[in-house]
C-alpha cells in the first residue's frame, strides 16, 4: 500500500527524569491534563494532519502504552489501509537488540517503512505537548527541495545551550547545527520533529549502522552527517505552544499552562482536537461544601473539599475540609478529610491520610522549596507530612531527584 508520507513515533523512552512516575510505564503513557496521556498529542496531530499510517516504536515498559493505544480507534487510526502499528525491538535471523538510539530504532524498522514505499517520513517524539499541522511542515520540505526539514522555534538565549541549535541563511536553510553548544550562535532550537525524504534518510541510516563509533542518534549523528555532506536541509519555524515534558517541573508547568488558555495550550479549541481513549465513569460529584476554582476535574471524581488551580484525573476523591492547590493528581488519588496538598504531583492511586500536609507554597518555605512528588500507590498515613521539594517512592520512602 503506497503512501506519500508516514510517521514514525519514538515512544520507547524510560523517562528517567520523571523518576517515580515512570517506574511502571513508558513516559508517553503518563497521564496529562486530567483526561489525556502524553502520546495523545502526536497521535492526534497525525490524524488532524492527514497522516493515517503511524509506527509507534516502544521499548521501556510498553505494556500500559500498548494497551492504551490498542487498535488506534480513538485517533481514527484503525483503518485497514494504514493505521497505527506498535513496533517493539524484535529478534531477527541474525539475533536481536534493544533500540540503541533514535536512529537505530528507525533503522531496525526499515522493512516496515519500505512496505509503504513512502516519499517522505515524519519522525516524532512521544514526550512533547503541542498542536502542529505536519502537512504545513511537509509543504515547506517540498518547496525547499530538502532532504531533511527540522522544526525549530526561538527560545530565550539563556536557555539555548540546552537544545540542539540551528544556524540558518536568509532562506531559512540550515547552515550549521550544534548539539547543546556552550556558546550558541543562534536561538533557533530543534524541536526533535523531522521530515525526511525517505530514500535519503534510508541511505544515512544504513551508513550510520555500519559505523561502530556512532551513537546511532539523529541529533548527534544523522543530522550532522547530512549537513556535512552538503544535503539541503530546511528549517520550519513553529510559533505555537510546545513543551518537552521530560522533567517533573516541565510536566507540572504544562498542566498549569492548560488551565490558562492564554499560554497557547487551549485544549477546548475543537478546530484542532486532541483525541484520547474515553473514560467509563459516572459524572464528577461536587458536595454541598465543595469549592472548585480555575481547575480541571474529570469523571468519577468525588469532591467534598476545596480545589484551586489544580488538574484532577478521573476517580479522584477529595474529602471534606481537605484542600488541593496548584497540584496535579493522577487517576484514583484519594485525599482524606482535612489534608492539604500544595504544589505537588500525586501518582496514580496515592492515598493521603486525614490531616496530612503534602508540599507547600514557595512563600511559606524559604529554603529548599520545590515540587513535591509521590509515586503511584504511595500511602501517606494519617497526620504524616511530606515537606516541599521531596519525592517519595511507593513505600513512602524519600528518594533523591
Phi, psi and omega in degrees: 000102185286132179236143175292320185213134172234165180243144174240121187250114181280108187230026185260004186294143179288332182068045186298332181281355171265003171047240189295340182289336183248026178295328185241006182208157175290151183306316182297344180271355182296133178299149179214140171062023178090299187244007183246171163243158182303321184292344178301331186289305178295326179295317179293322176301320178298310181301312181293337180269359179084015176265114187253007179230116186227126172262125180254113185269111183251160177204295186281123177037066189276355190304309183293322179295315179299316181295320182294315182291318178053230182277352182088008186301319182300335182256012182059037180244040181243021181286156181286338183262044181148247177085191180258140183229127176278127186235086176280165172300144184226162180270121177256185182295336180258023181095184182218168181205154171296158172296122185275342181184176184298320180290320179295326178299318178289320179304316182295346181245024176303321180298320178297314181295315181302330181302331182260357179045050185284151169281326185226148176231129175262127178256125185235159175253149183266013184230036177240143176253114182186164172241125181214138175270102181294339179292330175293320179293320178296321177299316177300319180300314181294313183296329180278350184060038188270154170275333180212137173236132184243128177284130182229158172215151179286132177240159176304140182304326182295337182258356189300329183289354177274351188240169164283125189248133181256136166255138185230160175268190184293341178263012183060031169269140186285127179253337183205147178225133178227127180275111178049059183288145178291323178236084185296142177269350184211165174244023175271107186263138174291136178265003181071025178240121187233146165244126178241145162287122194299317183296324177293313180297319182303315181298317182290327176295318180295315179295321180295320180295330181280350182269109184292345182264357182284148173270003176055047185234142180297309184292325184270335188234300187298309183298309178301322180295317179295318180295318180297331180274001178080018176294147177287123184229122186253149172261139174243114184279128179247131185245001183273193179284134176207133176215130172279114184262047182275354177237161180299318181295317181290328176294316177296315179304313183295322176297318178294321178301323181298332180283348182234090185305338180295346176288345182106348179261082182254101183275359175275345182287109185272006174288339176219075188291147170257117184270153179209160175294131185291153183255127179265099181198155178291166177300157177297145178248126177248118181289168184299328183261009182281158178217122181234123179224136175048049185222162174249122178240159187225173185302150176079002181271148176236113187243116178247349184246209185256134176230123183225132175048048184225161178243117182248126178279173180300148173078014180278140177240127176242115185287167181296134180080356177277157179224134177235120184227137176047049184224162178239117180249120180279175191306143170064026173285142178238123178247113187286164181308139175082353180282154178233128179236122181224136177049061184219159167241121180251120182293166184305132175077009177298148176233119181254119186288166181302135176076002179290155170238125180240120179077193180183165182278154179301326183292326184269356183232092190288325184244137173068027181291148175186177179292137176261131186230130177244134182293156174307136177082001180292136179244120178257113184296160181310131176080356181274148180248150171236105189291165182300139172088357181261166177230131180247139176277184183303329182272004180081013180268140180287133177233155183276146176277000000 
